[in-house]
Amino acid sequence: MTSKNQQLLLTTFLLVGALVIAVVSYRSVQLPVKLAPVEPLLIVAPLPIKTPAQPMAEKPLSPPVIPVSVKKERFFSRLIPLVQQQNEATRQLQQRILVIRQLLILEQTLTATDQQLINHLIRRYRLTKTASVDIALIDLLLTRVDLLPPSLALAQAANESAWGQSRFALQANNLYGQWCFKVGCGLVPKSRPEGMNHEVASYPSWQQSVAAYFLNLNSHPAYQPLRDIRAGLRQQNLPLNGEQLAVGLEKYSARGSVYVESLQKIIRVNNLAALDQI
């Protein structure tokens, strides 16, 4: 065999060997498996742990709103008997003074008790003491020891105490806004002007406030006009009239005539004149 043939044979043998190797390698290779698409990881938040329901804090209840008509009725029902009691006490004192007056007319000597009573009343009702007790002095005293129309007493109390709901009415039983001038005798007004030293008087009860009010109107020089109107009605044998007597109270308030008109309106709107048949 020629060298040329040998070379061709060798080349053929190498080609066949490469082909065999290629076939074997091809069969042994595994095609890659197609994987399913991976779903994104879903993170779920843990459920909240249940706890026993807590009761909601209750809001404080507002005080019920009292209708004006009910407020008025309660105020009048409480105050009317007190005014009537004070008028009855004044009437009894009048009767005792009239007995003393009759003794003077009969030129009887007064007992020590009667003399002490008159002297006490002279001081209490701010009269000037004379050398001796005479009929003129007694008559002057009787113009001060006299009744007040319930309509006026009720109207002033309603006006001054806001139907019994003011700070002074609730904390000091003061229905008429009356002042006192000793430290600690009452409540200091929140709006008291600088330099003033008055307080709003404190009383143990509403009855004490009514009694102080009667004494104030029957004795203070500022309310002489009221006493003059009342004396005029007495001379004509006419019943006391709250609206008329209110005219004599211009000095009770800095509002003057406007204050008087407000009292008269309260009397009319609430039909208080019917209480004045005394």
C-alpha positions in Angstrom: 0.0 0.0 0.0 1.3 3.2 -1.0 1.9 6.0 1.4 -0.8 8.0 -0.2 -3.4 5.3 0.4 -2.2 4.9 4.0 -2.7 8.6 4.6 -6.3 8.4 3.1 -7.1 5.5 5.3 -5.8 7.2 8.4 -7.9 10.3 7.7 -11.0 8.2 7.2 -10.4 6.4 10.4 -10.1 9.7 12.3 -13.3 11.0 10.8 -15.3 7.9 11.8 -13.9 8.1 15.3 -14.9 11.7 15.7 -18.4 11.0 14.5 -18.8 8.2 17.0 -17.7 10.4 19.9 -20.1 13.1 18.8 -23.1 10.7 18.7 -22.3 9.4 22.2 -21.9 12.9 23.6 -25.1 14.0 22.1 -27.1 11.2 23.7 -25.7 11.8 27.1 -26.6 15.5 27.3 -30.0 16.2 29.1 -31.9 19.0 27.7 -32.6 21.6 30.5 -36.1 21.2 32.1 -38.3 24.2 31.7 -39.2 25.4 35.2 -42.6 26.9 36.0 -42.5 30.6 36.6 -41.8 31.4 40.3 -44.7 33.3 41.9 -43.7 36.3 43.9 -43.6 35.7 47.6 -46.7 37.1 49.3 -46.0 38.3 52.9 -49.2 38.2 54.9 -49.3 40.5 58.0 -50.2 38.6 61.2 -53.7 38.9 62.4 -54.1 41.2 65.4 -54.6 39.5 68.7 -58.2 40.0 70.0 -58.5 41.6 73.4 -61.6 42.1 75.4 -63.5 45.2 74.3 -62.8 48.2 76.6 -65.8 50.3 77.5 -65.6 53.8 76.1 -65.1 56.6 78.6 -68.4 58.3 79.1 -68.4 62.0 78.7 -69.8 63.9 81.7 -73.4 64.8 81.2 -74.2 68.5 80.9 -76.7 69.6 83.5 -80.2 69.6 82.1 -81.5 72.9 80.9 -84.3 74.1 83.1 -87.1 75.8 81.2 -87.6 79.4 82.2 -91.2 78.8 83.2 -90.1 76.0 85.7 -87.3 78.2 87.0 -89.7 81.0 87.7 -92.2 78.8 89.3 -89.6 77.3 91.7 -88.2 80.7 92.5 -91.6 82.3 93.3 -92.9 79.3 95.2 -89.9 79.5 97.5 -89.8 83.2 97.9 -93.5 84.2 98.2 -93.9 82.6 101.7 -90.8 84.4 103.0 -92.0 87.8 101.8 -95.4 87.1 103.3 -93.8 86.1 106.6 -91.8 89.3 106.7 -94.8 91.4 106.0 -96.7 89.6 108.8 -93.8 90.2 111.2 -93.8 93.9 110.2 -97.6 94.1 110.7 -97.3 92.7 114.2 -94.7 95.3 115.0 -96.9 98.0 113.7 -99.7 96.9 116.0 -97.4 97.1 119.0 -96.3 100.6 118.0 -100.0 101.6 117.6 -100.7 100.5 121.1 -97.9 102.7 122.4 -99.2 105.6 120.3 -102.6 105.1 121.9 -101.0 105.2 125.3 -99.4 108.5 124.5 -102.8 109.9 123.3 -104.2 108.9 126.6 -101.2 110.5 128.3 -100.2 107.2 129.9 -96.7 106.7 131.1 -94.8 104.2 129.0 -93.4 101.1 130.6 -89.6 100.6 130.6 -90.1 97.8 128.1 -92.1 100.0 125.7 -89.5 102.8 126.1 -86.7 100.4 125.3 -88.5 99.1 122.2 -89.1 102.6 120.8 -85.4 103.6 121.4 -84.3 100.4 119.7 -86.6 101.0 116.7 -85.4 104.6 116.4 -81.8 103.4 116.0 -82.8 100.5 113.8 -84.8 102.6 111.4 -82.2 105.5 111.4 -84.4 108.1 113.0 -83.0 111.0 115.1 -83.6 110.4 118.8 -85.5 113.2 120.6 -85.6 114.1 124.2 -88.8 112.3 124.7 -91.1 109.9 122.8 -94.1 111.8 121.5 -96.9 111.1 118.9 -95.0 112.9 116.1 -92.0 110.6 116.6 -94.3 107.6 116.6 -96.1 108.7 113.4 -92.7 109.1 111.7 -91.6 105.7 112.9 -94.8 104.2 111.5 -93.9 105.5 108.0 -90.9 103.3 108.1 -92.2 100.2 110.0 -94.6 99.4 107.1 -95.2 96.6 104.6 -93.7 96.2 101.2 -95.8 95.0 98.2 -94.9 91.4 97.4 -94.7 92.2 93.7 -91.9 94.6 94.3 -90.0 92.3 96.6 -90.3 89.4 94.1 -89.3 91.5 91.1 -86.2 92.9 92.8 -85.1 89.5 93.9 -85.6 88.1 90.4 -83.6 91.0 88.9 -80.8 91.1 91.4 -80.3 87.3 91.8 -81.0 86.1 88.2 -84.0 84.1 89.5 -81.9 82.8 92.4 -79.1 81.5 90.2 -76.5 84.2 90.7 -73.2 83.6 92.5 -74.3 85.7 95.4 -77.6 83.9 95.8 -76.1 80.5 95.6 -73.1 81.1 97.8 -74.3 83.8 100.2 -78.1 83.6 100.1 -78.1 87.2 99.0 -81.1 87.8 96.8 -80.9 91.6 96.6 -77.3 92.4 96.0 -76.9 94.2 99.3 -73.5 95.4 100.4 -71.6 95.2 103.7 -68.4 97.0 104.7 -66.5 94.8 107.1 -63.8 92.5 105.9 -65.1 89.0 105.6 -68.8 90.0 106.0 -69.6 88.6 102.6 -68.2 87.8 99.1 -65.9 90.2 97.3 -67.3 91.1 93.9 -65.1 90.0 91.0 -65.5 93.3 89.3 -65.1 95.5 92.4 -63.4 98.7 91.3 -60.0 99.4 92.7 -60.1 101.4 95.9 -63.6 100.1 96.9 -63.8 98.0 100.0 -67.4 96.8 100.0 -68.5 93.1 99.9 -71.8 91.5 99.0 -73.3 90.5 102.3 -73.7 86.9 103.2 -76.8 85.6 105.0 -77.6 82.3 106.8 -80.8 81.9 104.8 -83.1 83.5 102.2 -85.3 84.6 105.0 -82.5 86.6 106.6 -81.8 88.2 103.2 -85.5 89.2 102.8 -85.5 90.7 106.4 -82.4 92.7 105.6 -84.0 93.9 102.3 -87.1 95.1 104.1 -85.0 97.0 106.7 -82.9 98.5 104.0 -85.8 99.9 102.0 -87.6 101.1 105.2 -84.6 102.9 106.7 -82.0 104.0 104.2 -82.2 107.7 103.2 -81.8 106.8 99.5 -85.2 105.2 99.5 -87.2 108.0 101.1 -89.0 108.5 97.8 -90.4 105.0 98.0 -91.6 105.6 101.6 -93.2 108.9 100.5 -95.2 107.1 97.7 -96.3 104.4 100.2 -97.4 107.0 102.8 -99.4 108.8 100.1 -101.2 105.5 99.2 -101.9 104.9 102.9 -103.4 108.4 103.4 -105.8 107.6 100.5 -106.6 104.1 101.9 -105.3 102.6 98.7 -103.6 99.2 98.5 -99.8 99.1 98.0 -98.8 98.9 94.4 -95.4 97.5 93.4 -95.2 99.3 90.1 -95.8 102.6 91.8 -93.4 102.1 94.7 -90.7 101.0 92.2 -90.5 104.6 91.0 -88.9 105.4 94.4 -85.9 103.0 93.8 -83.9 105.0 91.2 -81.0 105.1 93.6 -81.0 101.4 94.2 -79.1 100.9 91.0 -76.7 102.9 88.8 -79.1 102.2 86.0 -81.6 104.6 87.5 -84.8 104.9 85.6 -83.9 102.0 83.4 -83.7 99.8 86.5 -87.1 101.0 87.6 -88.6 100.1 84.2 -87.1 96.7 84.4 -88.7 96.0 87.7 -92.1 97.2 86.5 -91.8 95.0 83.4 -91.1 91.9 85.6 -94.2 92.7 87.7 -96.4 93.0 84.6 -95.0 90.1 82.6 -95.4 87.7 85.6 -98.7 89.1 86.8 -97.3 89.8 90.3 -99.7 92.7 91.0 -102.3 90.2 92.2 -100.1 89.6 95.2 -100.3 93.2 96.3 -103.8 93.1 97.8 -102.5 93.5 101.3 
